[in-house]
Amino acid sequence: MMNSHHKTIPAFGYEIIRDYALPTILGKHEDDVLYWVGKDIARKFPCSDLQLIVSFFNDTGWGSLTIEKELKDGYILQLTNEDLDLLNIKNRKFRLEAGFIAEQIQVFKGYLTECYDEKKEKANVVQFTVKWDVKEKMS
C-alpha cells in the first residue's frame, strides 16, 4: 500500500483500542460508526480491484480475505486468520471491514454497494456478503 513499513507492534495495543476503547466511546452507535469509518478509510487507501482489497487486509493485519463466490450482483467473501486470537471473532464486530469492502467495490464497480458481515464462530470465519444495485449508478 502507500509507503508501507512493516513494523512489529504488540497485538495487545491494537486489541485494547479496537475491542475495548471504541465500543466504550461509540456505545450504541458502534455498528453504524464503524461502517462509515471503514468507508472513509477506503477513500484514503483506494484499491482498484478485489485482489488489492485482499492485499490490504493482509497488510493491515485484519486477516486473510478470500473470494468464496462471485455473483452477478455481488460477492461472498470470507475472513480468517491463522491466529484465532488475532481475529477475536467472539468479541469483535466487523463493521469496519464491511464498510471498507463496500466502499472499495462501490468505487470500482460504479454502483451503490452494501456489505453485510456474519460471524460463523464455529468455523472461525467472518462471511461478508457484498451486493451492488445496477439500478443505482454512482456518478
N, C-alpha and C positions, 0 to 999 in steps of 0.2 A: 504494500500500500504506500501511502505518502511517506517517504523518508523514514521508513520503519527501522527501528533499532531494537534488536532482541535483547531485552534486559530481563533478568530474573527477579521477580518480586514475590514475596510470600503470598500465597493464595488467601491466607487468613485476612489480610488487609482488605482485599477486594471483597471477600465474603462479608466482612463487617459492614462495609458500605452498602453492598447490594442486598444483603439478606436481613439486615437489622436497621441501619440508619434510614434508608429510603422508605421502607414501609412505615416507619415511625413518622417521618416527615410528611409523607403523602397521604397517610391514613386511608380513608375510604375511596380516595381518588387515585390510588396507586395504579390500578389497571389502565385507566384512561391516560394518565400522565406518562407512564412508561411507554405505552404505544406511540404517543406523539413524540416523545423523546427519541425513540427508535427511528421514527420518520425523519426527525431533524438530524440525527447522526448520519443517516443515509444521504441526506443532501450535502453534508460536509465531506463525506467519503464515498463519492459516486462509484458504482460498479456498472459496467456496460453490458454485462451478461451474467448468467447464472453461475458460471464457473468462478467468476470474480467474487461473487457473494460467498461461495463455498470457501474460497481462499481467505476472504475477510474473516469469516468465522474461525478458521484455523489460526490466523494471525493474531486475533484478539483474545484467543483462549476461550471463546464461547463454546467450542466443541466442534465435533465433526458433523457437518451438514451434508446429507446425501439426497439425491433426487430419487424418490421412490417410484413416482408415476407422473407422466405428462398427460394432461387432459386437454381437451380442445379449448377450454377457457380457464386453465389453471394448472397447478402442480400440487403434488403431495410430496412434502419434504420431511426428512427425519433428522433430528439432532441427537447425537450420542456423544459420549466421552469415555475413553478407556478408564479414566479415573472417575469412578462414580461419585466420589466426594466432591469433585470439582463441578460436576453437573448439578448436584444437590437438588434432584428432581422433587423430592418430598417437600422441601421448604421454599423453593424459589418459584417466582412467577416468570413467565417467558413472554410477556407482552412487549418488552423492549425489543427482543429479537423479532417478534411478529411484525411490529411496526417498521423495523429496519427492512425486513424482507418485502413487505407490502410497498414501501416507497421505492425501493430499488426496481422492482418489477414494474411498477406503475410507470416509472420514467422510461425504461427501455421498451416496454410493450406499447405505451401510449394510451392505455385505457385505465379508468378508475379501478383500483385494485385494493382488495382487503385480504388480510391474512389472519387466520384463527389458529390458536395453539391448543393442543390437547396433550396432557401428560398421560403417558402409559407407564405407570410406576412399576408394574410387574416386569415389564420388558426393559425398564430404564431408558426409555426413549420419549422424546417430545416430538409429536407429529404436528407439522404446520400444513394447513390446507389453504392454498392460495387460489383466489378466484378473481378474474377480471371481467368487467362488463363491456362487451364490444359495442354496446349502445351508448356508452359514456366515454367518448373520445376526450382525451386531455389535450389542452391547447399548448 
